[in-house]
């Protein structure tokens, strides 16, 4: 799958809102429950992102998210999204931090 990061800027994503969250941290178990096209969360760098509203707008198509819903996609994201623009776009979908695992 090839994702053209430059397309993200042109797809209306900026109009979707986003920002920071004051929500409590979310467990990976909770993230895993959000694994459908109608309710899709992913993890990148220990942060949870609700990508539900963005799935259909993603230049690489919905399948990019639907192959890994409710999972940690850090490596995939970093491999495919090398621009600062992609990083800024991701921040708009931020939901919460990932809860620390008990030691």
ABEGO torsion letter per residue (X at the ends): XBBBAAAAAAAGAAAAEEEBBABBBBBAAAAAABABAABBBBBBGGBBBBAAAAAAABAAEAAAAAAABGBBAAAAAAAABABAAAAAAAAAABABBBBBBBX
